[in-house]
Amino acid sequence: MTAWKSALATSTLVAGLGLTPAFAATEIQMFFPVPVQGKLSNEMASLVERFNEEHPDIVVTPVYTGSYDETNLKTRAAIKAGKPPAAVIMSANFILEYVINDEVESYDGLIEADGTTPTEFMDNFWPALHGNAIIDGEVYGVPFHNSTPLLYYNPRLFEEAGLDPENPPVTWAEWVDAAQKLTKRDGDTVDQWGFMMPGTYDYLGWITSALNMSNGGQYYNPNFGGEVYYDTPTMLGALDLLHDMVFEYKAMPEGVTDAKAVSSAFFAGDLGMMILSTGALSFVRENMTEPFKVAFVPKNVRNSVPIGGASLMMPKGLSDEEKAAGWELVKWLTSPEISGHWSRFTGYFAPNRHAYDLDEMKTFISEHPDAKVALDQLAYAGPWFATYNTVGVRKALEDEVQAVLSGDKDPEQAAKDAQANADALMRPYVEATALNYTN
């Protein structure tokens, strides 16, 4: 019998005799989303079960909380109810708003109690991830699984269209050309689309920000949570590209398409190119019946994409014992071994740089070179959109992009309306901070 099992048996016996046990396990919850396609929920439950076995003084209950947006809502509800989870796998760009609202614990004290500094601790993670994790000089999020958008494409369809599958489009001009060549029509019926991407909430804002960034722009002010850049030349160029893909080049379907429809068309061999998260890599590998490749998101002015994915966050309102237990879980989940395991299972890249020093990861990258593309793209990655009222401000743009994709608005009007709506949503924060110079 192992030492911890012996201790547990002794504790149970003592309790049965009506005496006070030597220790009582600290019970905590962890909220987690499943934001991309794939069977992640069962794997997360298995990981937590393993953690509980290795840490007999802690009992973690994993709670599946839906999408990133749903996880955000449920976490806020738990905080207000006075029953916060000790750890939340939270969309990395939501954490700023928790800091603004004073609803999240800084990890700095826990890191320093372990005998290291926040700077030394965060050095374990890719520099591109620091922007959404370190706020006002303190660590509020520990990167757990992260992504960049990728261009997925079908080499067979490239060859049939006279394109070189070893040289995917690098520029927007090449992208438009390839999309047109990959589109096949029989009269008014489209048998094969050149390009598709998700047009639903969250995914759409992320991809649109990637296009804006690759057009030389910024999506938001990373130093102030009340400023976004929707009505700008760079954003207008991104919206023009999407509009023209649909209505001028007719290489992309009209309207709002969800991720399932996009991937289903790709799996069926009816789609030449798509943009999805690198977090969908394992899902695509499992379901694609013919070879596929991935590449950087094409650029107009520069290579640039936003980081996506989630960090582990600790809400306020926990006891010292719950904080300590939550911190042990966070460190374990973001260790090189577990970080690497989760990366191989999901397709997300491992945020802990040292995961790639392990033999398992070296072998995996050798066998799956597509997993290295997102790592290479990290050199051109920046923080993920984060503001006051992040979801509402993001949707202010997404609503307008959807209107463009549906033919209900022209790009210029959509950009103006998106800016006006976002500004209205951020106004309370702006008035309380940037426009408030009195005590």
Salt bridges, closest charged atoms under 4 A:
GLU43 OE2 - HIS341 NE2 2.58
GLU54 OE2 - ARG50 NE 2.98
ASP69 OD2 - ARG394 NH2 2.87
GLU97 OE1 - ARG76 NH2 3.75
ASP102 OD1 - LYS316 NZ 2.65
GLU103 OE1 - ARG76 NH1 2.49
GLU105 OE2 - LYS323 NZ 3.34
ASP114 OD2 - LYS331 NZ 2.87
ASP123 OD2 - ARG353 NH2 3.51
GLU160 OE2 - ARG156 NH1 2.92
GLU160 OE1 - LYS184 NZ 3.41
GLU166 OE2 - LYS293 NZ 3.72
ASP177 OD2 - LYS181 NZ 3.14
ASP202 OD1 - ARG394 NH1 3.54
ASP231 OD2 - LYS416 NZ 3.96
ASP244 OD1 - HIS243 ND1 3.08
GLU290 OE1 - ARG156 NE 2.71
GLU328 OE2 - LYS331 NZ 3.12
GLU337 OE2 - ARG50 NH2 2.66
ASP357 OD2 - HIS354 ND1 3.54
ASP370 OD1 - ARG285 NH2 3.02
ASP376 OD1 - LYS372 NZ 2.79
GLU398 OE1 - ARG394 NE 3.03
GLU400 OE1 - LYS409 NZ 2.75
ASP417 OD2 - LYS409 NZ 2.61
GLU431 OE2 - ARG427 NE 2.89
